[in-house]
Amino acid sequence: MRQISSMLQGLARSMSLGKERKEAEEPQGTVLRSSGTLWGEGSETFAAACSRRGEKGTNQDTSIVWEGYGCQDDTIFCGVFDGHGQWGHYVAKAVRESLPQQLLCRWQEAVALTSLIDGEKRLGDCQFDLLRQSYLAAAAAVDEELRRSRRLDAVNSGCTALSIVKQGDLMVVANVGDSRAVLATTSDDGDVTAVQLTVDFKPDLPRKSS
């Protein structure tokens, strides 16, 4: 219940329903794009991003770490985008700038409406579903933006999109393409071990080709 109350307070601080999209254009919180290190002052949170250019020409990788996502101290958004095609690096940057904003607007709208209609108890039971539907709507909106763009060839170029929203103990991962999320954890004997969180979506994957 405390987590939900904090979320609603964050919504109230950041925007009203009538102003959500306009105010969400300017990120609230600490944002790291592409490279460097980010940490929360006075807290134990720590995030870093690193990108290394390969031998294939233009580096088409880009990333974002947004701490304090949606004006909520316990929430962070992370995204990695790997472009492909002649204009892939431009597409990746466009998605990096658009997806977090699109997701935030739709997530906050869904949270506000659900809390008004069904109350905080119902809201706590459907956090994952709210984020899932918000992700789908945000991805569709970004696709439409790219399709309408006169500056980018998003037909013959594109990018992967791997993103994570972590709020308290809740973590939701969404991905398109073959960028991969890996969780570092400790095994029973105390060793550090890696756990793959996503499935690489490639043309030879039966579910993708169908």
DOGUSE-444866 format. One record per residue (C-alpha): residue in one letter; z, y, x. Coordinates in steps of 0.5 Angstrom, whole numbers, plus 2048, in hexadecimal, padded with zeros to 3 digits. Layout:
BEGIN
{A, {Z, Y, X}};
...
END
This chain:
BEGIN
{M, {800, 800, 800}};
{R, {802, 805, 806}};
{Q, {7FB, 804, 809}};
{I, {7F7, 805, 802}};
{S, {7FB, 80C, 801}};
{S, {7F9, 80E, 808}};
{M, {7F2, 80D, 807}};
{L, {7F3, 811, 800}};
{Q, {7F6, 816, 804}};
{G, {7F0, 816, 809}};
{L, {7EB, 817, 804}};
{A, {7EF, 81D, 801}};
{R, {7EF, 820, 807}};
{S, {7E8, 81F, 809}};
{M, {7E4, 820, 803}};
{S, {7E4, 821, 7FB}};
{L, {7DF, 81C, 7F7}};
{G, {7DB, 822, 7F6}};
{K, {7DA, 824, 7FE}};
{E, {7DA, 81D, 801}};
{R, {7D3, 81D, 804}};
{K, {7D3, 824, 806}};
{E, {7DA, 824, 80A}};
{A, {7D8, 81D, 80D}};
{E, {7D3, 820, 811}};
{E, {7D8, 823, 816}};
{P, {7DC, 81D, 819}};
{Q, {7E3, 81D, 818}};
{G, {7E7, 81A, 81E}};
{T, {7E5, 818, 825}};
{V, {7DE, 816, 826}};
{L, {7DB, 813, 82C}};
{R, {7D4, 812, 82D}};
{S, {7D0, 80D, 832}};
{S, {7D5, 80D, 838}};
{G, {7DB, 80F, 83B}};
{T, {7E3, 80D, 838}};
{L, {7E7, 80F, 832}};
{W, {7EE, 80E, 831}};
{G, {7F3, 811, 82C}};
{E, {7F8, 816, 82E}};
{G, {7FF, 813, 82E}};
{S, {7FD, 80D, 82B}};
{E, {7FB, 806, 82E}};
{T, {7F4, 806, 82B}};
{F, {7EE, 805, 830}};
{A, {7E7, 805, 830}};
{A, {7E1, 805, 835}};
{A, {7D9, 805, 835}};
{C, {7D5, 803, 83B}};
{S, {7CD, 803, 83B}};
{R, {7C9, 801, 841}};
{R, {7C2, 802, 842}};
{G, {7BE, 7FC, 843}};
{E, {7B7, 7FB, 846}};
{K, {7B3, 7FB, 840}};
{G, {7B2, 803, 840}};
{T, {7B5, 807, 83B}};
{N, {7BC, 806, 839}};
{Q, {7BC, 805, 831}};
{D, {7C4, 803, 831}};
{T, {7C8, 808, 82D}};
{S, {7CF, 807, 82B}};
{I, {7D5, 80B, 827}};
{V, {7DD, 80B, 827}};
{W, {7E0, 80F, 821}};
{E, {7E7, 80F, 821}};
{G, {7EB, 812, 81B}};
{Y, {7E5, 810, 817}};
{G, {7E5, 813, 810}};
{C, {7EB, 817, 812}};
{Q, {7F0, 811, 813}};
{D, {7F4, 810, 819}};
{D, {7F4, 808, 819}};
{T, {7EC, 808, 817}};
{I, {7E6, 807, 81D}};
{F, {7DF, 806, 81C}};
{C, {7DB, 803, 822}};
{G, {7D3, 802, 822}};
{V, {7CE, 800, 827}};
{F, {7C7, 801, 826}};
{D, {7C1, 7FE, 82A}};
{G, {7BA, 801, 829}};
{H, {7B4, 7FD, 829}};
{G, {7AD, 7FF, 829}};
{Q, {7AA, 806, 82C}};
{W, {7AE, 80A, 828}};
{G, {7B4, 805, 828}};
{H, {7B9, 80A, 82C}};
{Y, {7B8, 810, 827}};
{V, {7B9, 80B, 821}};
{A, {7BF, 808, 824}};
{K, {7C2, 80F, 825}};
{A, {7C0, 811, 81E}};
{V, {7C4, 80B, 81B}};
{R, {7CA, 80D, 820}};
{E, {7CA, 814, 81D}};
{S, {7C9, 812, 815}};
{L, {7CC, 80B, 814}};
{P, {7D3, 80D, 815}};
{Q, {7D3, 813, 811}};
{Q, {7CF, 80F, 80B}};
{L, {7D4, 80A, 80B}};
{L, {7DA, 80F, 80B}};
{C, {7D7, 812, 805}};
{R, {7D6, 80C, 801}};
{W, {7DD, 809, 803}};
{Q, {7E1, 80F, 801}};
{E, {7DD, 80F, 7FB}};
{A, {7DF, 808, 7F9}};
{V, {7E6, 809, 7FB}};
{A, {7E7, 80F, 7F7}};
{L, {7E4, 80C, 7F1}};
{T, {7E7, 805, 7F1}};
{S, {7EE, 808, 7F2}};
{L, {7ED, 80D, 7EC}};
{I, {7EA, 807, 7E8}};
{D, {7EE, 801, 7EA}};
{G, {7F4, 804, 7EE}};
{E, {7F7, 803, 7F5}};
{K, {7F8, 7FC, 7F3}};
{R, {7F1, 7FA, 7F2}};
{L, {7EF, 7FE, 7F8}};
{G, {7F3, 7FA, 7FC}};
{D, {7F0, 7F4, 7FA}};
{C, {7E9, 7F6, 7FB}};
{Q, {7E8, 7F9, 801}};
{F, {7E3, 7F5, 804}};
{D, {7DF, 7F5, 7FE}};
{L, {7DF, 7FC, 7FE}};
{L, {7DD, 7FD, 806}};
{R, {7D8, 7F7, 805}};
{Q, {7D4, 7FB, 7FF}};
{S, {7D5, 802, 803}};
{Y, {7D2, 7FF, 809}};
{L, {7CC, 7FC, 805}};
{A, {7CB, 803, 801}};
{A, {7CB, 806, 808}};
{A, {7C6, 802, 80B}};
{A, {7C1, 803, 806}};
{A, {7C2, 80A, 806}};
{V, {7C1, 80A, 80E}};
{D, {7BB, 806, 80D}};
{E, {7B8, 80B, 808}};
{E, {7BA, 811, 80C}};
{L, {7B6, 80D, 812}};
{R, {7B0, 80C, 80D}};
{R, {7AF, 813, 80B}};
{S, {7B0, 816, 812}};
{R, {7AA, 819, 815}};
{R, {7AD, 819, 81C}};
{L, {7AE, 812, 81D}};
{D, {7A9, 80C, 81C}};
{A, {7AE, 807, 819}};
{V, {7A9, 802, 817}};
{N, {7A7, 800, 81E}};
{S, {7AE, 802, 821}};
{G, {7B5, 800, 81F}};
{C, {7BC, 7FE, 821}};
{T, {7C1, 7FA, 821}};
{A, {7C8, 7FC, 81D}};
{L, {7CE, 7F9, 81F}};
{S, {7D4, 7FD, 81C}};
{I, {7DC, 7FC, 81B}};
{V, {7E1, 7FF, 817}};
{K, {7E8, 7FE, 818}};
{Q, {7EE, 800, 814}};
{G, {7F5, 7FE, 816}};
{D, {7F4, 7F6, 816}};
{L, {7ED, 7F6, 812}};
{M, {7E7, 7F5, 816}};
{V, {7E0, 7F5, 813}};
{V, {7DA, 7F4, 817}};
{A, {7D3, 7F5, 815}};
{N, {7CD, 7F3, 819}};
{V, {7C5, 7F3, 818}};
{G, {7C1, 7F1, 81E}};
{D, {7C4, 7ED, 824}};
{S, {7C9, 7F2, 827}};
{R, {7CF, 7EE, 827}};
{A, {7D7, 7EF, 826}};
{V, {7DC, 7EB, 82A}};
{L, {7E3, 7EB, 829}};
{A, {7E8, 7EA, 830}};
{T, {7EE, 7E7, 82E}};
{T, {7F3, 7E2, 831}};
{S, {7F3, 7DB, 830}};
{D, {7F9, 7D6, 82F}};
{D, {7FA, 7D6, 837}};
{G, {7FA, 7DD, 838}};
{D, {7F3, 7DE, 83B}};
{V, {7EE, 7E3, 838}};
{T, {7E8, 7E0, 834}};
{A, {7E2, 7E3, 831}};
{V, {7E1, 7E2, 829}};
{Q, {7DA, 7E3, 827}};
{L, {7DB, 7E7, 820}};
{T, {7D3, 7E8, 81E}};
{V, {7CD, 7E4, 81D}};
{D, {7C7, 7E6, 821}};
{F, {7C1, 7E7, 81C}};
{K, {7BB, 7E5, 81F}};
{P, {7B4, 7E4, 81C}};
{D, {7B5, 7DC, 81E}};
{L, {7BC, 7DC, 819}};
{P, {7BA, 7D8, 813}};
{R, {7BE, 7DD, 80E}};
{K, {7BB, 7E3, 811}};
{S, {7B4, 7E0, 811}};
{S, {7B4, 7DE, 80A}};
END
